[in-house]
Amino acid sequence: MDWNFETLPAPKRYKLLTGLVVPRPIALVTTISAAGVVNAAPFSFFNVLGEDPPILVISVGHRGKGGEGGEHGELKDTARNIVASGEFVVHLVDEAIAEQMHGCSLVLPPEASEVDRVGFTTTASRMVTPPRIAEAPVALECRLHSRVPVGNHDLFIGRILWMHAREGLVDPETLRTRMENYRVIGRLHGNRYIRTQDRYTVEAGAFEIKA
């Protein structure tokens, strides 16, 4: 089975990509509007890109067609807030906050806060204005490095300024993640997610080059 992505309609490309490129890490992003409203929204077109400098990327699609985003559609609250302030916080998602994270995907008017709707607690960030979510296992405070418009999406590359991790997740001496304490989840498609507790180690074995 194969498909020509140059001619296949975008909704069908989306269905194939989100169904087959799995699991994807989830960025639960907090931003703050000019009116002071804290927005929270999840995105699974997301990943870290490197450590020197420490950067990550989230891809935020436009909503509908013919709005603030021009011919490609209206900017979502997250995109609008990042463009205006240049700051955002990315949270990783574990099993404990999965339901609240999914609740943040509901479309609310700009004057309403998803944080309040799902019952998250916010706490002040160290280096950026948007607060972080206290219940999240990991939070990455980011300053916008660059915005790259690509069709109906905006790629926001953020420079990570500060990392927060829940007590007990990281060995303070080795900086190794204590995976037994980290029950992070990944996105499949729609409202389908995956746990990451089933883990195993792969050795090079027969493929090693013997001296």
Backbone as a printed PyTorch tensor [residue, N CA C, xyz], in Angstrom:
tensor([[[  0.8400,  -1.1910,   0.0000],
         [  0.0000,   0.0000,   0.0000],
         [  0.8730,   1.2360,   0.0000]],

        [[  0.5380,   2.2040,  -0.8430],
         [  1.3030,   3.4430,  -0.8530],
         [  0.4140,   4.5790,  -1.3470]],

        [[  0.8130,   5.8240,  -0.9730],
         [  0.0140,   7.0080,  -1.2700],
         [  0.9180,   8.1370,  -1.7430]],

        [[  0.4590,   8.8890,  -2.7160],
         [  1.1660,  10.0670,  -3.2090],
         [  0.7340,  11.2570,  -2.3700]],

        [[  1.6160,  11.7220,  -1.4840],
         [  1.2660,  12.8210,  -0.5840],
         [  1.1590,  14.1590,  -1.3100]],

        [[  1.6410,  14.2350,  -2.5460],
         [  1.5000,  15.4770,  -3.3070],
         [  0.0700,  15.6660,  -3.7970]],

        [[ -0.6820,  14.5850,  -3.9190],
         [ -2.0540,  14.6850,  -4.4230],
         [ -3.0890,  14.2880,  -3.3780]],

        [[ -2.6920,  13.6140,  -2.3340],
         [ -3.6270,  13.1650,  -1.3020],
         [ -4.1180,  14.3620,  -0.4860]],

        [[ -5.4200,  14.5120,  -0.2540],
         [ -5.9330,  15.6340,   0.5450],
         [ -5.3460,  15.6490,   1.9550]],

        [[ -5.2020,  16.8460,   2.5080],
         [ -4.5650,  17.0160,   3.8150],
         [ -5.2250,  16.1950,   4.9250]],

        [[ -6.5630,  16.1210,   5.0210],
         [ -7.1580,  15.3170,   6.1020],
         [ -6.7450,  13.8470,   6.0450]],

        [[ -6.5840,  13.3180,   4.8340],
         [ -6.1650,  11.9270,   4.6980],
         [ -4.6870,  11.7650,   5.0380]],

        [[ -3.8650,  12.7610,   4.6860],
         [ -2.4580,  12.7240,   5.0960],
         [ -2.3550,  12.7320,   6.6170]],

        [[ -3.1790,  13.5800,   7.2450],
         [ -3.1750,  13.6760,   8.7060],
         [ -3.5230,  12.3250,   9.3260]],

        [[ -4.5520,  11.6710,   8.7900],
         [ -4.9810,  10.3860,   9.3440],
         [ -3.8650,   9.3440,   9.2440]],

        [[ -3.1890,   9.2940,   8.1100],
         [ -2.1060,   8.3320,   7.9340],
         [ -0.9170,   8.6420,   8.8390]],

        [[ -0.5280,   9.9140,   8.8850],
         [  0.6470,  10.2870,   9.6690],
         [  0.4350,  10.0610,  11.1650]],

        [[ -0.7290,  10.4920,  11.6720],
         [ -0.9620,  10.3600,  13.1100],
         [ -1.2630,   8.9250,  13.5130]],

        [[ -1.6890,   8.1030,  12.5600],
         [ -1.9410,   6.7070,  12.8820],
         [ -0.7130,   5.8420,  12.8150]],

        [[  0.2650,   6.2260,  11.9900],
         [  1.4390,   5.3800,  11.7790],
         [  2.7030,   5.8990,  12.4600]],

        [[  2.8500,   7.2000,  12.5860],
         [  4.0350,   7.7500,  13.2560],
         [  3.7180,   7.8440,  14.7440]],

        [[  3.8780,   6.7280,  15.4260],
         [  3.4990,   6.6110,  16.8340],
         [  4.5400,   5.8010,  17.5960]],

        [[  4.6060,   5.9580,  18.9140],
         [  3.9270,   7.0070,  19.6820],
         [  4.6750,   8.3310,  19.5460]],

        [[  3.9570,   9.4190,  19.7750],
         [  4.5610,  10.7440,  19.7110],
         [  4.5400,  11.3640,  21.1040]],

        [[  5.6150,  12.0420,  21.5070],
         [  5.5930,  12.7300,  22.8030],
         [  4.5750,  13.8530,  22.7740]],

        [[  4.0750,  14.2060,  23.9270],
         [  3.0360,  15.2290,  24.0340],
         [  3.6040,  16.4690,  24.7100]],

        [[  3.4370,  17.6120,  24.0710],
         [  3.7960,  18.8910,  24.6750],
         [  2.5210,  19.5540,  25.1660]],

        [[  2.3810,  19.6770,  26.4580],
         [  1.2720,  20.4420,  27.0330],
         [  1.8160,  21.8480,  27.2720]],

        [[  1.3630,  22.7950,  26.4640],
         [  1.9830,  24.1220,  26.3970],
         [  1.1380,  25.1550,  27.1230]],

        [[  1.7780,  25.8950,  28.0270],
         [  1.1040,  27.0430,  28.6410],
         [  1.6730,  28.3290,  28.0600]],

        [[  0.7390,  29.2510,  27.7800],
         [  1.0870,  30.5910,  27.3290],
         [  0.1890,  31.5590,  28.0790]],

        [[  0.4620,  32.8350,  27.9190],
         [ -0.3840,  33.8350,  28.5780],
         [ -0.7350,  34.9230,  27.5660]],

        [[ -1.9970,  35.3160,  27.5750],
         [ -2.4700,  36.3140,  26.6040],
         [ -2.1600,  37.7220,  27.0890]],

        [[ -2.3720,  38.6950,  26.2150],
         [ -2.1590,  40.0970,  26.5790],
         [ -3.0940,  40.5090,  27.7080]],

        [[ -4.2450,  39.8170,  27.8180],
         [ -5.2000,  40.1270,  28.8810],
         [ -4.8990,  39.3780,  30.1730]],

        [[ -3.8360,  38.5650,  30.1650],
         [ -3.4370,  37.8470,  31.3710],
         [ -4.0860,  36.4890,  31.5530]],

        [[ -4.7560,  35.9670,  30.5110],
         [ -5.3970,  34.6590,  30.5980],
         [ -4.3720,  33.5680,  30.2910]],

        [[ -4.2940,  32.5710,  31.1740],
         [ -3.3690,  31.4570,  30.9760],
         [ -4.0350,  30.4070,  30.1000]],

        [[ -3.4040,  30.1170,  28.9720],
         [ -3.9000,  29.1100,  28.0380],
         [ -3.0700,  27.8410,  28.1790]],

        [[ -3.7150,  26.6960,  28.0530],
         [ -3.0040,  25.4140,  28.0540],
         [ -3.5520,  24.5560,  26.9270]],

        [[ -2.6680,  23.9770,  26.1130],
         [ -3.1000,  23.1610,  24.9860],
         [ -2.0570,  22.0900,  24.6950]],

        [[ -2.5080,  20.8700,  24.3340],
         [ -1.5740,  19.7860,  24.0130],
         [ -1.2760,  19.7130,  22.5190]],

        [[ -0.0230,  19.3560,  22.2050],
         [  0.4090,  19.1750,  20.8220],
         [  1.3160,  17.9550,  20.7510]],

        [[  1.0620,  17.0930,  19.7500],
         [  1.9170,  15.9110,  19.6150],
         [  2.8060,  15.9720,  18.3750]],

        [[  2.6980,  17.0410,  17.5810],
         [  3.7260,  17.3100,  16.5800],
         [  4.8020,  18.1190,  17.3110]],

        [[  5.6600,  17.4010,  18.0230],
         [  6.5780,  18.0350,  18.9800],
         [  7.7680,  17.1260,  19.2370]],

        [[  8.9320,  17.7340,  19.4790],
         [ 10.0780,  16.9810,  19.9890],
         [ 11.2130,  17.9450,  20.3320]],

        [[ 12.2110,  17.4270,  21.0690],
         [ 13.4390,  18.1920,  21.2960],
         [ 14.3230,  18.0230,  20.0670]],

        [[ 15.1300,  19.0440,  19.7770],
         [ 15.9650,  19.0410,  18.5820],
         [ 17.4520,  18.9980,  18.8810]],

        [[ 17.8510,  19.2990,  20.1030],
         [ 19.2760,  19.2800,  20.4220],
         [ 19.5320,  19.9040,  21.7800]],

        [[ 20.7990,  19.7500,  22.2360],
         [ 21.1640,  20.2270,  23.5660],
         [ 22.1380,  21.4060,  23.5490]],

        [[ 22.7090,  21.7530,  22.4000],
         [ 23.6960,  22.8280,  22.3600],
         [ 23.5180,  23.6430,  21.0750]],

        [[ 22.5900,  24.6020,  21.0720],
         [ 21.7870,  25.0680,  22.2080],
         [ 20.6310,  24.1040,  22.4930]],

        [[ 20.0750,  24.1870,  23.7110],
         [ 18.9440,  23.3210,  24.0440],
         [ 17.6670,  23.8510,  23.3980]],

        [[ 17.1620,  23.1520,  22.4000],
         [ 16.0020,  23.6450,  21.6610],
         [ 14.9720,  22.5340,  21.4730]],

        [[ 13.7410,  22.9600,  21.2810],
         [ 12.6410,  22.0510,  20.9670],
         [ 11.7700,  22.7120,  19.9160]],

        [[ 10.8700,  21.9300,  19.3310],
         [  9.9620,  22.4700,  18.3330],
         [  8.5550,  21.9390,  18.5780]],

        [[  7.5830,  22.8140,  18.4330],
         [  6.1920,  22.3990,  18.3960],
         [  5.5810,  22.9390,  17.1110]],

        [[  4.7290,  22.1330,  16.5000],
         [  4.0460,  22.5410,  15.2860],
         [  2.5960,  22.8090,  15.6360]],

        [[  2.1550,  24.0320,  15.3990],
         [  0.7970,  24.4370,  15.7480],
         [  0.0240,  24.7130,  14.4630]],

        [[ -0.9850,  23.9100,  14.2040],
         [ -1.7970,  24.1100,  13.0110],
         [ -2.7480,  25.2850,  13.1650]],

        [[ -3.1220,  25.8750,  12.0460],
         [ -4.0950,  26.9600,  12.0600],
         [ -5.5000,  26.3780,  12.1640]],

        [[ -6.4220,  27.1870,  12.6220],
         [ -7.8030,  26.7510,  12.7870],
         [ -8.6560,  27.2750,  11.6340]],

        [[ -9.2740,  26.3690,  10.8730],
         [-10.1610,  26.7790,   9.7930],
         [ -9.4090,  27.4670,   8.6700]],

        [[-10.1050,  28.3120,   7.9660],
         [ -9.5080,  29.0330,   6.8330],
         [ -9.9220,  30.4970,   6.8670]],

        [[ -9.0420,  31.3350,   6.3640],
         [ -9.3860,  32.7240,   6.1310],
         [ -9.5780,  33.5570,   7.3730]],

        [[ -8.7260,  33.4270,   8.3760],
         [ -8.8190,  34.2740,   9.5470],
         [ -7.5420,  35.0400,   9.7300]],

        [[ -7.1320,  35.1740,  10.9750],
         [ -5.9190,  35.9280,  11.2780],
         [ -4.6980,  35.3160,  10.6190]],

        [[ -4.7450,  34.0240,  10.4030],
         [ -3.6050,  33.3490,   9.7770],
         [ -3.5790,  33.4910,   8.2670]],

        [[ -4.4270,  34.3400,   7.6970],
         [ -4.4250,  34.5280,   6.2500],
         [ -5.1480,  33.3880,   5.5620]],

        [[ -4.6840,  33.0330,   4.3620],
         [ -5.3730,  32.0200,   3.5700],
         [ -5.3670,  30.6520,   4.2360]],

        [[ -4.4640,  30.4290,   5.1580],
         [ -4.3520,  29.1320,   5.7970],
         [ -5.2150,  29.0100,   7.0470]],

        [[ -5.8030,  30.0820,   7.5180],
         [ -6.6970,  29.9700,   8.6530],
         [ -6.2760,  30.8350,   9.8230]],

        [[ -7.0660,  30.7550,  10.8740],
         [ -6.8860,  31.5980,  12.0520],
         [ -5.8670,  30.9950,  13.0120]],

        [[ -5.0560,  31.8430,  13.6260],
         [ -4.1010,  31.3570,  14.6220],
         [ -4.8300,  30.8750,  15.8700]],

        [[ -4.3760,  29.7530,  16.4010],
         [ -4.8950,  29.2730,  17.6720],
         [ -4.3430,  30.1550,  18.7950]],

        [[ -4.9700,  30.0670,  19.9650],
         [ -4.5520,  30.9040,  21.0940],
         [ -3.0780,  30.7030,  21.4210]],

        [[ -2.6210,  29.4500,  21.4140],
         [ -1.2100,  29.1730,  21.7330],
         [ -0.2850,  29.9180,  20.7800]],

        [[ -0.5550,  29.8020,  19.4760],
         [  0.2900,  30.4670,  18.4830],
         [  0.2340,  31.9780,  18.6380]],

        [[ -0.9670,  32.5040,  18.8260],
         [ -1.1150,  33.9510,  18.9620],
         [ -0.3340,  34.4670,  20.1740]],

        [[ -0.4110,  33.7400,  21.2680],
         [  0.2790,  34.1750,  22.4870],
         [  1.7970,  34.0870,  22.3590]],

        [[  2.2820,  33.0410,  21.6900],
         [  3.7350,  32.9070,  21.5060],
         [  4.2550,  34.0160,  20.5980]],

        [[  3.5220,  34.3030,  19.5360],
         [  3.9410,  35.3750,  18.6250],
         [  4.0030,  36.7090,  19.3650]],

        [[  3.0190,  36.9520,  20.2400],
         [  2.9460,  38.2320,  20.9380],
         [  3.9930,  38.3730,  22.0320]],

        [[  4.2440,  37.2950,  22.7800],
         [  5.1140,  37.4030,  23.9570],
         [  6.4950,  36.8060,  23.7730]],

        [[  6.6120,  35.8260,  22.8760],
         [  7.8910,  35.1550,  22.6780],
         [  8.2520,  34.1890,  23.7900]],

        [[  7.2640,  33.7890,  24.6150],
         [  7.5460,  32.9000,  25.7500],
         [  6.4760,  31.8190,  25.8640]],

        [[  6.9000,  30.6470,  26.3360],
         [  5.9480,  29.5660,  26.5730],
         [  6.6230,  28.5040,  27.4480]],

        [[  5.8100,  27.6320,  28.0270],
         [  6.3110,  26.5420,  28.8540],
         [  5.7630,  25.2270,  28.3040]],

        [[  6.6560,  24.2680,  28.0620],
         [  6.2750,  22.9500,  27.5620],
         [  6.3440,  21.9500,  28.7080]],

        [[  5.2470,  21.2210,  28.9210],
         [  5.1850,  20.1930,  29.9690],
         [  5.0930,  18.8170,  29.3300]],

        [[  5.7970,  17.8620,  29.8830],
         [  5.6110,  16.4720,  29.5070],
         [  4.4240,  15.9290,  30.2920]],

        [[  3.8270,  14.8640,  29.7790],
         [  2.5690,  14.3680,  30.3260],
         [  2.7350,  12.9350,  30.8070]],

        [[  2.3160,  12.6730,  32.0470],
         [  2.3230,  11.2980,  32.5550],
         [  0.8940,  10.8160,  32.7880]],

        [[  0.7700,   9.5690,  33.2450],
         [ -0.5530,   8.9730,  33.4130],
         [ -1.4210,   9.7800,  34.3790]],

        [[ -0.7880,  10.3590,  35.3920],
         [ -1.5510,  11.0450,  36.4380],
         [ -2.3160,  12.2600,  35.9150]],

        [[ -1.8140,  12.9060,  34.8580],
         [ -2.4800,  14.1160,  34.3540],
         [ -3.0440,  13.9210,  32.9540]],

        [[ -3.1370,  12.6760,  32.5030],
         [ -3.5770,  12.4040,  31.1310],
         [ -4.9790,  12.9370,  30.8670]],

        [[ -5.9050,  12.6960,  31.7790],
         [ -7.2840,  13.1220,  31.5440],
         [ -7.3860,  14.6410,  31.5000]],

        [[ -6.6680,  15.3250,  32.3890],
         [ -6.7010,  16.7820,  32.3760],
         [ -6.0530,  17.3340,  31.1180]],

        [[ -4.9440,  16.7170,  30.6950],
         [ -4.2970,  17.1360,  29.4530],
         [ -5.2690,  17.0350,  28.2900]],

        [[ -5.9720,  15.8900,  28.1920],
         [ -6.9080,  15.7050,  27.0840],
         [ -8.0280,  16.7370,  27.1580]],

        [[ -8.4410,  17.0980,  28.3640],
         [ -9.4590,  18.1220,  28.5300],
         [ -9.0240,  19.4710,  28.0160]],

        [[ -7.7200,  19.7200,  28.0160],
         [ -7.2010,  20.9990,  27.5180],
         [ -7.2770,  21.1090,  25.9960]],

        [[ -7.6160,  20.0070,  25.3170],
         [ -7.7300,  20.0510,  23.8600],
         [ -9.0670,  20.6220,  23.4090]],

        [[ -9.9980,  20.7920,  24.3480],
         [-11.2930,  21.3740,  24.0000],
         [-11.1210,  22.8380,  23.5960]],

        [[-11.8900,  23.2710,  22.6250],
         [-11.7890,  24.6510,  22.1370],
         [-12.5960,  25.5680,  23.0460]],

        [[-11.9070,  26.5280,  23.6590],
         [-12.5470,  27.5180,  24.5170],
         [-12.3280,  28.9080,  23.9270]],

        [[-13.1600,  29.8680,  24.2710],
         [-12.9080,  31.2450,  23.8220],
         [-11.6300,  31.7870,  24.4610]],

        [[-10.9830,  32.7670,  23.8310],
         [ -9.7050,  33.2770,  24.3370],
         [ -9.7500,  33.7880,  25.7730]],

        [[-10.9110,  34.2500,  26.2200],
         [-11.0050,  34.7930,  27.5800],
         [-11.1770,  33.7070,  28.6430]],

        [[-11.3010,  32.4380,  28.2320],
         [-11.4480,  31.3270,  29.1780],
         [-10.1440,  30.5630,  29.2770]],

        [[ -9.8300,  30.0480,  30.4660],
         [ -8.5840,  29.3310,  30.6970],
         [ -8.8340,  27.8310,  30.8270]],

        [[ -8.1290,  27.0510,  30.0130],
         [ -8.1990,  25.5930,  30.1130],
         [ -7.6590,  25.1090,  31.4560]],

        [[ -6.6860,  25.8270,  31.9810],
         [ -6.1050,  25.4680,  33.2810],
         [ -7.1870,  25.4470,  34.3560]],

        [[ -8.0160,  26.4770,  34.3640],
         [ -9.0970,  26.5390,  35.3430],
         [-10.1510,  25.4650,  35.0720]],

        [[-10.4580,  25.2450,  33.8070],
         [-11.5160,  24.3090,  33.4430],
         [-11.2080,  22.8870,  33.9070]],

        [[ -9.9420,  22.4540,  33.7710],
         [ -9.6010,  21.0640,  34.1120],
         [ -9.0580,  20.9270,  35.5360]],

        [[ -8.8500,  22.0400,  36.2270],
         [ -8.4300,  21.9760,  37.6180],
         [ -6.9360,  21.8450,  37.8560]],

        [[ -6.1290,  22.3070,  36.9060],
         [ -4.6790,  22.3300,  37.1260],
         [ -4.3170,  23.4460,  38.1080]],

        [[ -3.1770,  23.2710,  38.7680],
         [ -2.6120,  24.2950,  39.6470],
         [ -1.4060,  24.9120,  38.9490]],

        [[ -1.3290,  26.2280,  38.9270],
         [ -0.1690,  26.8680,  38.3160],
         [  0.7670,  27.4110,  39.3760]],

        [[  2.0240,  27.4920,  39.0000],
         [  3.0300,  28.0840,  39.8720],
         [  3.9550,  28.9270,  39.0030]],

        [[  4.5900,  29.9140,  39.5910],
         [  5.4030,  30.8530,  38.8170],
         [  6.6030,  30.1600,  38.1870]],

        [[  6.8930,  30.5420,  36.9500],
         [  8.1090,  30.0860,  36.2840],
         [  9.2930,  30.9030,  36.7830]],

        [[ 10.4960,  30.4460,  36.4740],
         [ 11.7090,  31.1410,  36.9150],
         [ 12.1320,  32.2560,  35.9630]],

        [[ 12.0010,  32.0140,  34.6210],
         [ 12.5870,  32.9370,  33.6650],
         [ 11.6200,  33.4470,  32.6080]],

        [[ 10.3910,  32.9580,  32.6190],
         [  9.4050,  33.4300,  31.6480],
         [  8.1230,  33.8040,  32.3790]],

        [[  7.2780,  34.5800,  31.7080],
         [  6.0340,  35.0460,  32.3250],
         [  4.9610,  33.9620,  32.4360]],

        [[  4.7400,  33.1320,  31.4040],
         [  3.7040,  32.0990,  31.5390],
         [  4.0300,  31.1630,  32.7060]],

        [[  3.0400,  30.8500,  33.5290],
         [  3.2870,  29.9450,  34.6450],
         [  3.4080,  28.5140,  34.1710]],

        [[  3.9380,  27.6740,  35.0290],
         [  3.9870,  26.2420,  34.7180],
         [  2.9110,  25.5140,  35.5170]],

        [[  2.6240,  24.3110,  35.0830],
         [  1.6100,  23.4720,  35.7200],
         [  2.2740,  22.6260,  36.7930]],

        [[  1.8400,  22.8120,  38.0380],
         [  2.5030,  22.1530,  39.1670],
         [  2.3740,  20.6390,  39.1100]],

        [[  1.2770,  20.1320,  38.5650],
         [  1.0420,  18.6880,  38.5400],
         [  1.8700,  17.9490,  37.4860]],

        [[  2.4400,  18.6670,  36.5240],
         [  3.1930,  18.0180,  35.4460],
         [  4.5260,  17.4770,  35.9550]],

        [[  4.9770,  16.3230,  35.4390],
         [  6.2460,  15.7540,  35.9070],
         [  7.4720,  16.5330,  35.4610]],

        [[  7.3810,  17.1700,  34.2940],
         [  8.5160,  17.9190,  33.7350],
         [  7.9830,  19.1880,  33.0790]],

        [[  8.6750,  20.3000,  33.2970],
         [  8.3180,  21.5630,  32.6490],
         [  9.5750,  22.2000,  32.0720]],

        [[  9.4620,  22.7000,  30.8590],
         [ 10.5780,  23.3300,  30.1570],
         [ 10.1950,  24.7700,  29.8250]],

        [[ 10.8340,  25.7170,  30.4920],
         [ 10.5860,  27.1250,  30.2110],
         [ 11.3310,  27.5110,  28.9330]],

        [[ 10.6040,  28.1240,  27.9990],
         [ 11.1850,  28.4040,  26.6880],
         [ 11.0050,  29.8580,  26.2720]],

        [[ 12.0030,  30.3350,  25.5450],
         [ 11.9020,  31.6130,  24.8490],
         [ 11.9350,  31.3240,  23.3650]],

        [[ 11.0930,  32.0060,  22.6030],
         [ 11.0070,  31.7410,  21.1730],
         [ 12.3260,  32.0520,  20.4740]],

        [[ 12.8690,  31.0630,  19.8130],
         [ 14.0800,  31.2350,  19.0020],
         [ 13.7060,  31.6910,  17.5980]],

        [[ 12.7310,  31.0030,  17.0040],
         [ 12.2990,  31.3860,  15.6730],
         [ 10.9380,  30.7710,  15.3600]],

        [[ 10.2370,  31.4490,  14.5030],
         [  8.9470,  30.9760,  14.0020],
         [  9.1040,  30.7020,  12.5200]],

        [[  8.7120,  29.4960,  12.1130],
         [  8.8400,  29.1170,  10.7160],
         [  7.4550,  28.7570,  10.1760]],

        [[  6.8210,  29.6560,   9.4170],
         [  5.5260,  29.3180,   8.8200],
         [  5.7120,  28.2760,   7.7190]],

        [[  4.9480,  27.1880,   7.8030],
         [  4.9950,  26.1380,   6.7860],
         [  3.5630,  25.7500,   6.4530]],

        [[  3.0340,  26.2700,   5.3480],
         [  1.6750,  25.9370,   4.9570],
         [  0.6760,  26.2880,   6.0360]],

        [[ -0.0960,  25.3040,   6.4670],
         [ -1.1500,  25.5260,   7.4520],
         [ -0.6460,  25.3360,   8.8800]],

        [[  0.6610,  25.3570,   9.0640],
         [  1.2530,  25.1900,  10.3920],
         [  2.2800,  26.2880,  10.6420]],

        [[  2.5270,  26.5310,  11.9210],
         [  3.6690,  27.3320,  12.3440],
         [  4.5660,  26.4410,  13.1750]],

        [[  5.8440,  26.4040,  12.8260],
         [  6.8270,  25.7130,  13.6530],
         [  7.4200,  26.7300,  14.6130]],

        [[  7.2670,  26.4800,  15.9020],
         [  7.8410,  27.3510,  16.9160],
         [  9.0380,  26.6390,  17.5360]],

        [[ 10.2200,  27.1700,  17.2610],
         [ 11.4410,  26.6190,  17.8440],
         [ 11.7380,  27.4100,  19.1040]],

        [[ 11.7950,  26.7140,  20.2200],
         [ 12.0210,  27.3660,  21.4920],
         [ 13.3600,  27.0010,  22.0960]],

        [[ 14.0190,  27.9910,  22.6620],
         [ 15.2540,  27.7330,  23.4030],
         [ 14.8690,  27.4470,  24.8550]],

        [[ 15.3130,  26.3190,  25.3690],
         [ 14.9720,  25.9180,  26.7340],
         [ 15.8750,  26.6800,  27.7080]],

        [[ 15.2400,  27.4530,  28.5840],
         [ 15.9840,  28.2710,  29.5420],
         [ 16.0980,  27.6070,  30.9100]],

        [[ 15.0860,  26.8280,  31.2650],
         [ 15.0520,  26.2590,  32.6200],
         [ 14.2300,  24.9750,  32.5770]],

        [[ 14.6890,  23.9580,  33.3160],
         [ 13.9480,  22.6980,  33.4010],
         [ 13.5430,  22.4370,  34.8380]],

        [[ 12.3020,  22.0010,  35.0070],
         [ 11.8000,  21.5530,  36.3090],
         [ 11.4450,  20.0770,  36.1930]],

        [[ 11.7800,  19.2850,  37.1730],
         [ 11.3980,  17.8760,  37.2020],
         [ 10.8670,  17.5390,  38.5850]],

        [[  9.8350,  16.7290,  38.6170],
         [  9.2430,  16.3090,  39.8770],
         [ 10.2890,  15.5950,  40.7390]],

        [[ 10.2420,  15.8530,  42.0240],
         [ 11.1620,  15.2110,  42.9600],
         [ 11.1100,  13.6960,  42.7810]],

        [[ 12.2980,  13.0870,  42.6670],
         [ 12.3830,  11.6470,  42.5300],
         [ 12.5020,  11.1470,  41.1050]],

        [[ 12.3400,  12.0400,  40.1120],
         [ 12.4310,  11.5960,  38.7250],
         [ 13.8630,  11.5040,  38.2210]],

        [[ 14.7600,  12.3140,  38.7710],
         [ 16.1300,  12.3850,  38.2690],
         [ 17.1150,  12.1450,  39.4090]],

        [[ 18.1090,  11.2770,  39.1660],
         [ 19.1730,  11.0780,  40.1410],
         [ 20.0240,  12.3410,  40.1750]],

        [[ 20.1340,  13.0210,  41.3160],
         [ 20.8500,  14.3020,  41.3640],
         [ 22.3480,  14.1780,  41.0790]],

        [[ 22.9150,  13.0050,  41.2610],
         [ 24.3530,  12.8290,  41.0250],
         [ 24.6500,  12.5140,  39.5590]],

        [[ 23.9220,  11.5490,  38.9850],
         [ 24.2020,  11.1020,  37.6190],
         [ 23.3550,  11.8120,  36.5710]],

        [[ 22.2700,  12.4600,  37.0060],
         [ 21.2770,  13.0890,  36.1300],
         [ 20.5410,  12.0700,  35.2570]],

        [[ 20.6300,  10.7940,  35.6300],
         [ 19.8680,   9.7550,  34.9420],
         [ 18.4110,   9.7980,  35.3990]],

        [[ 17.5070,   9.5800,  34.4470],
         [ 16.0900,   9.5260,  34.7980],
         [ 15.7910,   8.2180,  35.5140]],

        [[ 15.0930,   8.2990,  36.6140],
         [ 14.6430,   7.1040,  37.3210],
         [ 13.3560,   6.6390,  36.6450]],

        [[ 13.5240,   5.8020,  35.6430],
         [ 12.4090,   5.4300,  34.7900],
         [ 11.2900,   4.7280,  35.5370]],

        [[ 11.6240,   4.0770,  36.6510],
         [ 10.5820,   3.4140,  37.4300],
         [  9.5940,   4.4090,  38.0290]],

        [[ 10.0130,   5.6800,  38.1100],
         [  9.1440,   6.7220,  38.6640],
         [  8.4930,   7.5950,  37.5860]],

        [[  8.8210,   7.3270,  36.3320],
         [  8.3910,   8.2090,  35.2450],
         [  7.3970,   7.4660,  34.3570]],

        [[  6.1300,   7.6990,  34.5730],
         [  5.0710,   7.0010,  33.8420],
         [  4.5110,   7.9050,  32.7390]],

        [[  5.4330,   8.3440,  31.8740],
         [  5.0660,   9.2410,  30.7930],
         [  4.1840,   8.5130,  29.7790]],

        [[  3.3480,   9.2600,  29.0670],
         [  2.5090,   8.6670,  28.0400],
         [  2.8420,   9.2620,  26.6800]],

        [[  2.3910,   8.5710,  25.6200],
         [  2.5670,   9.0560,  24.2570],
         [  1.2330,   9.1110,  23.5470]],

        [[  1.1830,   9.8670,  22.4600],
         [ -0.0390,  10.0320,  21.6840],
         [ -0.0720,   9.0210,  20.5490]],

        [[ -1.2210,   8.4280,  20.3360],
         [ -1.4510,   7.6080,  19.1610],
         [ -2.2680,   8.4330,  18.1660]],

        [[ -3.5930,   8.3640,  18.2470],
         [ -4.4330,   9.1710,  17.3620],
         [ -5.7670,   9.3970,  18.0610]],

        [[ -6.4430,  10.4760,  17.6760],
         [ -7.7250,  10.7840,  18.3070],
         [ -7.5660,  10.8940,  19.8110]],

        [[ -8.3780,  10.1380,  20.5450],
         [ -8.2590,  10.1220,  22.0090],
         [ -7.5500,   8.8700,  22.4970]],

        [[ -6.6770,   8.3260,  21.6610],
         [ -5.9350,   7.1040,  21.9890],
         [ -4.5070,   7.4640,  22.3940]],

        [[ -4.0680,   6.9100,  23.5190],
         [ -2.7390,   7.1730,  24.0590],
         [ -2.0760,   5.8460,  24.4330]],

        [[ -0.8020,   5.9000,  24.7770],
         [ -0.0790,   4.6840,  25.1180],
         [  0.7700,   4.9090,  26.3650]],

        [[  0.7860,   3.9060,  27.2380],
         [  1.6640,   3.9510,  28.4090],
         [  3.0640,   3.5100,  27.9970]],

        [[  4.0550,   3.8400,  28.8100],
         [  5.4430,   3.5150,  28.4430],
         [  6.1230,   2.6540,  29.5010]],

        [[  5.3470,   1.9040,  30.2560],
         [  5.9380,   1.0750,  31.3090],
         [  6.5010,  -0.2410,  30.7850]],

        [[  6.0910,  -0.6480,  29.5920],
         [  6.6140,  -1.8750,  28.9940],
         [  7.8850,  -1.5230,  28.2270]],

        [[  9.0310,  -1.7040,  28.8820],
         [ 10.3080,  -1.2670,  28.3150],
         [ 11.2730,  -2.4330,  28.2310]],

        [[ 12.1800,  -2.3610,  27.2640],
         [ 13.1980,  -3.4060,  27.1570],
         [ 14.4640,  -2.8170,  26.5630]],

        [[ 15.5610,  -3.5640,  26.6630],
         [ 16.8650,  -3.1070,  26.2020],
         [ 17.2730,  -3.8800,  24.9570]],

        [[ 17.8010,  -3.1870,  23.9730],
         [ 18.2910,  -3.8140,  22.7480],
         [ 19.8110,  -3.7420,  22.7340]],

        [[ 20.4510,  -4.8830,  22.5810],
         [ 21.9100,  -4.9430,  22.5060],
         [ 22.3390,  -5.0740,  21.0330]],

        [[ 23.5610,  -4.6220,  20.7480],
         [ 24.0720,  -4.7140,  19.3800],
         [ 24.2360,  -6.1690,  18.9500]],

        [[ 24.6810,  -7.0090,  19.8970],
         [ 24.7560,  -8.4350,  19.6750],
         [ 25.5410,  -8.8270,  18.4240]],

        [[ 24.8830,  -9.5540,  17.5230],
         [ 25.5510, -10.1160,  16.3500],
         [ 26.0240,  -9.0400,  15.3770]],

        [[ 25.5320,  -7.8080,  15.5260],
         [ 25.9130,  -6.7750,  14.5880],
         [ 27.1890,  -6.0320,  14.9900]],

        [[ 27.7200,  -6.3420,  16.1720],
         [ 28.9620,  -5.7140,  16.5910],
         [ 30.1140,  -6.1590,  15.7100]],

        [[ 31.0270,  -5.2380,  15.4550],
         [ 32.2200,  -5.5550,  14.6600],
         [ 33.2720,  -6.1160,  15.6110]],

        [[ 33.6830,  -7.3450,  15.3340],
         [ 34.6650,  -8.0070,  16.1950],
         [ 36.0770,  -7.6520,  15.7460]],

        [[ 36.9490,  -7.4300,  16.7270],
         [ 38.3360,  -7.0860,  16.4120],
         [ 39.0620,  -8.2990,  15.8380]]])
